[in-house]
Amino acid sequence: MMLAFYVDQIQQNSCRYFRIVLRELKTKAKPWESIRAVFKILPGENVAQALLSVAEMYQIKLE
């Protein structure tokens, strides 16, 4: 549980894409559920690519 918390904190503080997706989706659960779904569909992707896919699914502009 603590590891998940630390990963979440690191993502929020260091990943611009994650902060944008989190802000647009309004809850913390929805981005993580979406990232998990992308990893199930596209195995082997990294988190940055997963976030880009999530942003595309929800039509979020990352610029």
Rosetta constraint file for C-alpha pairs under 8 A:
AtomPair CA 1 CA 5 HARMONIC 6.36 0.50
AtomPair CA 2 CA 6 HARMONIC 6.16 0.50
AtomPair CA 3 CA 7 HARMONIC 6.16 0.50
AtomPair CA 4 CA 8 HARMONIC 6.13 0.50
AtomPair CA 5 CA 9 HARMONIC 6.22 0.50
AtomPair CA 6 CA 10 HARMONIC 6.10 0.50
AtomPair CA 7 CA 11 HARMONIC 6.10 0.50
AtomPair CA 8 CA 12 HARMONIC 6.19 0.50
AtomPair CA 9 CA 13 HARMONIC 6.20 0.50
AtomPair CA 10 CA 14 HARMONIC 5.90 0.50
AtomPair CA 10 CA 15 HARMONIC 7.85 0.50
AtomPair CA 11 CA 15 HARMONIC 5.29 0.50
AtomPair CA 11 CA 18 HARMONIC 6.45 0.50
AtomPair CA 11 CA 19 HARMONIC 7.85 0.50
AtomPair CA 12 CA 16 HARMONIC 7.80 0.50
AtomPair CA 12 CA 18 HARMONIC 6.29 0.50
AtomPair CA 12 CA 19 HARMONIC 5.68 0.50
AtomPair CA 13 CA 19 HARMONIC 7.86 0.50
AtomPair CA 15 CA 19 HARMONIC 6.46 0.50
AtomPair CA 16 CA 20 HARMONIC 6.35 0.50
AtomPair CA 17 CA 21 HARMONIC 6.16 0.50
AtomPair CA 17 CA 48 HARMONIC 7.51 0.50
AtomPair CA 17 CA 51 HARMONIC 6.58 0.50
AtomPair CA 17 CA 52 HARMONIC 7.57 0.50
AtomPair CA 17 CA 62 HARMONIC 6.40 0.50
AtomPair CA 18 CA 22 HARMONIC 5.88 0.50
AtomPair CA 18 CA 51 HARMONIC 6.69 0.50
AtomPair CA 19 CA 23 HARMONIC 6.03 0.50
AtomPair CA 20 CA 24 HARMONIC 6.20 0.50
AtomPair CA 20 CA 62 HARMONIC 6.58 0.50
AtomPair CA 21 CA 25 HARMONIC 6.03 0.50
AtomPair CA 21 CA 31 HARMONIC 6.81 0.50
AtomPair CA 21 CA 51 HARMONIC 7.56 0.50
AtomPair CA 21 CA 54 HARMONIC 7.83 0.50
AtomPair CA 21 CA 55 HARMONIC 6.42 0.50
AtomPair CA 21 CA 60 HARMONIC 7.11 0.50
AtomPair CA 21 CA 62 HARMONIC 7.94 0.50
AtomPair CA 22 CA 26 HARMONIC 5.96 0.50
AtomPair CA 22 CA 27 HARMONIC 6.63 0.50
AtomPair CA 22 CA 28 HARMONIC 6.46 0.50
AtomPair CA 22 CA 31 HARMONIC 6.23 0.50
AtomPair CA 23 CA 27 HARMONIC 7.85 0.50
AtomPair CA 24 CA 60 HARMONIC 7.25 0.50
AtomPair CA 25 CA 30 HARMONIC 6.61 0.50
AtomPair CA 25 CA 31 HARMONIC 6.83 0.50
AtomPair CA 27 CA 31 HARMONIC 7.38 0.50
AtomPair CA 28 CA 32 HARMONIC 6.79 0.50
AtomPair CA 29 CA 33 HARMONIC 6.08 0.50
AtomPair CA 30 CA 34 HARMONIC 6.08 0.50
AtomPair CA 31 CA 35 HARMONIC 6.08 0.50
AtomPair CA 31 CA 54 HARMONIC 7.66 0.50
AtomPair CA 32 CA 36 HARMONIC 6.07 0.50
AtomPair CA 33 CA 37 HARMONIC 6.21 0.50
AtomPair CA 34 CA 38 HARMONIC 6.25 0.50
AtomPair CA 34 CA 54 HARMONIC 6.24 0.50
AtomPair CA 35 CA 39 HARMONIC 6.28 0.50
AtomPair CA 35 CA 47 HARMONIC 7.74 0.50
AtomPair CA 35 CA 50 HARMONIC 5.81 0.50
AtomPair CA 35 CA 51 HARMONIC 6.60 0.50
AtomPair CA 35 CA 54 HARMONIC 6.59 0.50
AtomPair CA 36 CA 40 HARMONIC 6.34 0.50
AtomPair CA 37 CA 41 HARMONIC 6.31 0.50
AtomPair CA 38 CA 42 HARMONIC 5.77 0.50
AtomPair CA 38 CA 43 HARMONIC 7.88 0.50
AtomPair CA 38 CA 50 HARMONIC 5.97 0.50
AtomPair CA 38 CA 53 HARMONIC 7.15 0.50
AtomPair CA 38 CA 54 HARMONIC 7.31 0.50
AtomPair CA 39 CA 43 HARMONIC 5.14 0.50
AtomPair CA 39 CA 44 HARMONIC 7.33 0.50
AtomPair CA 39 CA 45 HARMONIC 6.71 0.50
AtomPair CA 39 CA 50 HARMONIC 6.89 0.50
AtomPair CA 45 CA 49 HARMONIC 6.09 0.50
AtomPair CA 45 CA 50 HARMONIC 6.48 0.50
AtomPair CA 46 CA 50 HARMONIC 6.22 0.50
AtomPair CA 47 CA 51 HARMONIC 6.07 0.50
AtomPair CA 48 CA 52 HARMONIC 6.27 0.50
AtomPair CA 49 CA 53 HARMONIC 6.21 0.50
AtomPair CA 50 CA 54 HARMONIC 6.18 0.50
AtomPair CA 51 CA 55 HARMONIC 6.06 0.50
AtomPair CA 52 CA 56 HARMONIC 6.17 0.50
AtomPair CA 53 CA 57 HARMONIC 6.15 0.50
AtomPair CA 54 CA 58 HARMONIC 6.31 0.50
AtomPair CA 55 CA 59 HARMONIC 5.71 0.50
AtomPair CA 55 CA 60 HARMONIC 4.71 0.50
AtomPair CA 55 CA 61 HARMONIC 6.93 0.50
AtomPair CA 55 CA 62 HARMONIC 7.29 0.50
AtomPair CA 56 CA 60 HARMONIC 6.15 0.50
AtomPair CA 56 CA 61 HARMONIC 7.94 0.50
